[in-house]
Amino acid sequence: MTAEFLTGANLPARHGFFTRRGGVSEGAYANLNCSTSSADRPDNVARNRALVAEQMGVDLPHLVGLTQVHGIEVVTVVKAWPAGQGPKADAMVTKTPGIALGIITADCAPVLFADAESGIVGAAHAGWRGACAGVLEATVAAMLALGAAREKIRAAIGPCIAQQSYEVASDLRTPVVASLAGAERFFVAGQRPDRWQFDLPGYCLARLAAAGILAENLGVDTCADEARFFSHRRRTLAGGGPIGHQISVVRA
């Protein structure tokens, strides 16, 4: 059994944006659910994560994750911690060889970073709140503190909800527009009055560019592609129920 993943064209580190294909979970969690906080069978989640670790060339205990809270805290990883016991944060950086950083998503943007020269890597969970508050810039700052060079850092934005699938209201639009000059360009009229379609990956790209980071967007819509991705928005539109999450990983 092989866990399926996508890669960025220009990210200079071993990495993978994993899909939901290639795991052992069943039902709503089929197949490669990697969330330790879901109601999926723990043994299935552990097996799925082992498949991911194998693809990344690390032992399962060296695949680390966070308790993600849609904030801007960044953890510098020196050694691994047990699965499901990660600190409350939304990004990690490391220069420790053999450590793999895993971000869990189901529509938010997973953003992976690498500086090939220094061997420093980073991973961030960028929902709109975290991106608006500065989680991407905080990740870059943590990489710089470890010894990375800004001009050497490359980033890739993985599968996330795309503009055509992401209708939002003013409670999202207002703070996003206030957060970045020209951010109005990431919104187009929605299907209903007082609604807009928000370009989350485009907004993340702009924030990275403003921070001096060369980045790419894989351009894959999690909400529109049920065969390959879990999606919180798609689940919500369908009336709720259990949901799995995919993982995105970069290793030092």
N, C-alpha and C positions, 0 to 999 in steps of 0.2 A: 504494500500500500504506500502511495506517495502523496504527500501533502502538496497541493498545487499553490504556486506563488508567482507573482509578477515582480519585475525588477525595473528600477529606473535606468535610463540609458547612460547617465553621467555620474552616478553615485559611486565613489571610489572605495567601497568597502563591501564585504560580503553582507548581503541583505535580502529580504524578501517581504513583499506585501502579500500575505497569504489570503487565499479565497476561502470559501466554505467547503471546498471539495477536498476529498482525500482523507477524511477522518473516520471515526468509528461511532460517533454519536447518532442518535436516531430521533425521529419525529421532528418537532420544531427546531431541534438543535443539530439536525443533520447538515453536514457531517463533521466538519472540522471546527466545532465550537471550542474556543480556547479560554473562555472566561471562567475563572475559579469562583466567581461570585454568583454564577447562574444556578438554577435548580437542576441542571443536568447531573447525571451520575458522576461523582468525583473520579471514579476509575476511568470513565470515558474521557473526561477532560484531561486527566494525567496522560493517558495514551495519546490523545491528540497533541498535547504539548511536547511529548516525547518525539512524535513524528516531525514536528516543527524543529525541535532542537537538532534532530538528526540531519535535516536538510541544511541547517546552519553550521553543522560540523562541531557542535558542542554537546557535552553531556547535559541531560535534563536539569540537574541542579544549577547549572550555569546560565539558564534562561531566566532572567529576572523580570518582574513586573511590578506595577504600582497599584495602590488604591486610588483610582483616578477620581478627581473631585471638581473638574472644570475650573481649575485655578491656574496659577503661574509658578508654583513651587517647582524647583528643579533639584534633583538628588544627584550627587556625584557618587557613582558606584565604585567602591574599592573591592568589595567581595560580595558574593551572592547571598541572598537570604531565602528562606523557604517559600515555596509557591503559596500565593494567597496571603502573605504577610508583609507585603510591600508597604512602605510609608505612604501617607496621603500626599500626593503630588501628581503632576501631570507631565513631567519630563524627566529624563535621565541623561547623564553623560558619563563616559568612562574612557580611561586609557589602559585599563587592565586587559591584557591579551586573554582571549578565551571567554570573556563575558559577553553575553548576548542580551540586548535591551529589547523588551517586548511591550508594545503598545496595543491596547484592546480598543476596537471601535465597532460601531454599527451605524454609521453615517458621518460621524465627526471625521476630521482629516487627520490621518496618521502622517507625521512628517519625520523623515529620517535624515540625519546629517552625518557627514564624514569629512575629515581632513586627512588625506592619504599620507601626507608627509609626516605628521606628528603621530598618526595612528589613533587619534581621538575621534570618537563617534558620539552621536546623540540621537535621541528619539523623543518626540513630543506628541501629545494628544491635544489637537487643536479643534475643539468645538468653537462655536462662534464666541462664546463668553471668554474662553481662554485666549483665543486669538486676539480678541478685542482688548483684553487686559494686558497682553504682552507676553504670552508664554513662549512664542517663537524667539523673540528678542532675548528673553531670559535664558533660553537654551543656548543661544549663541554666546551670551556673556559667560555662561558656565564653561563652555568649551574654551573660550579665550583664557579663562582663569586657569585652566588645566595646561595651557601652552599651545593651543591651536592658533593658527593665523587666519584672520578674517578673510583675506583674499584667497586662501586655500580651501575654505569650507565650501562644500557643495551640499545641496539639499534636494530632496524629492518628496513631493506631495502624493500620497497614495490614493487608492480608491476611497471616495467619500461622496456625500450627496451633492449632486450637480444642480446648477441653477434651474433647469427646467423642472426639477422635482422638489424644489425647496421654496415653498410659499411661506412668507413670513409677515408679521404685523409690525406696527410702529415700535413695539417694545424691543424689537431687535434692530430695526432699521435706525432708530434715533441714536443709540450709543455707537453703532458701527460708523455711521456718517460722521459723528463727532470725533472719532478716534483717529482718523487719517484724512489728510487733505485729498479731496477728489473722490472720496469713497462712494459718492452717489452713483458712480459709474458701475458699481457692482450690483445695482438693483434695476430691474425692469418691472413694468406693470404686471400685477398678478391677474388671476382669473376673476377675482372678486374685488369689490370696492375696498379701498384702504388696505390692500394687500400688495406685496411685491415678491418677485422671484429673486432670491439672493444667490450670488456667485461666491460661495465659500472658498473654493480653491483659488479663484482669481484674487480674492481679498488676501489670502495667505501669501500668494506669490508677491503681491504688491508690498506687503509688510516685510517680507524677506528682502526684496529688492531695496527698500528704503534702509534696511539694516546692512546693506552691502554684500548680501549673500546671493550667489548665483544658484537658482533653483529651477526645477522642472515640475510639471504637473502631469501625472499619468493619464488624466482625463477620463477616468472610469467612474460611472455613476452607480453607487451602491443601491440606491432606491429602485432604479430601473432594471437592475439585473438580478432577479430573484434566484436564478440558477447558480450564480457564483458568489452572491454576497448576502449576508444578513443586513437588515435595515430597520432601524427604529421607526423611521417615518412610515415605511410600508406597513409595519406591524400596527402602528397607531391608526392608519387609515383603514386597516382591516378589522379594527375593533379591539385590538389588544391581544393578550395571550403571551406565552413564553417566547423567548428569543435567544438565539445564540449570538456570539460575537467573533469576528475575525481578529487575527493578530498580525502585526507588522513588526519586523525584527531587523536590527542591525547589530553586527558583532565587531568587537575590536580584534 
